[in-house]
């Protein structure tokens, strides 16, 4: 729900969201991811109040028509996550893996909802300059994701409420993204990730 997305803030845009959601559900989608902050490389951070004003009304509007659909709130702010869950969102999708907001993991633990933890480095303005992996890329992603996983568990998020995302297109070059896709099963098979579900987001990425 950002200016560089399909949403422009008016009631007709809410209707277009419903049209898109109908297409998604007809195609088999069971979860709809809603975000008010663009996360593409080069994007700038918007004020908290603006992000809230974009996503909360949209969640409520969507659930009036599709009360059984699961909504994922795409945010790295704990306050947005909390308000979204109270409005009806079922899980939190944090591209920063809890790094941007020190209250994110404790908030999610208190709300007792699942969280998707994504691997990335830096932020939207710096990620493209942080693609130097000192060791094998799969090993390095595993190390960095493991640190985020351990942090989430220390804050009280149970393992069964954690989803991992290797972060395709985030702080990775074209060739690194291809390598990650090629060796994704190797990453998943690490012992410390045993039993955890994974999310892959290759759509609309520059390397696809």
C-alpha angles and dihedrals in degrees: 000000000000133000089253091052133066093280124088102173102257133113090254088058090055087054090050088052089055090050091052093046090052089054091049095049092046087054090053104267115152099176128052118200114213124188136167099193119073112232099186116124111279096022120137128230115258124212117276093243092054093051091050092048090053101048109030097060090044092053092050092046093049095049092053089065099031105030093166099051120108115236124204116201111218105208142120093207119094094209092055090047092052095048091045093052090048088051091054109278114144103203143013124239109197115182090192093057090232094306099115099051119038090202096056100091095043090048093051091046090053093046090050094220130131121264131204111218115201130198116236139130129230117343139290091288098046107028095094090059094052101069099113108115109191093204133023108320095234091050092048094048089048092052094049094044091048090056091053091046092052091049092051091051092048089057090055104262106144116233093242089062095056127095121184127217121189090210106240109204095015118111090338132109125233092263093044090054091051090048090050092052092046093051100032093119088056090056093047092050095064108124095234090057093052113143096005120129119234135214123207121193110188098146120111092003119141094241095056 
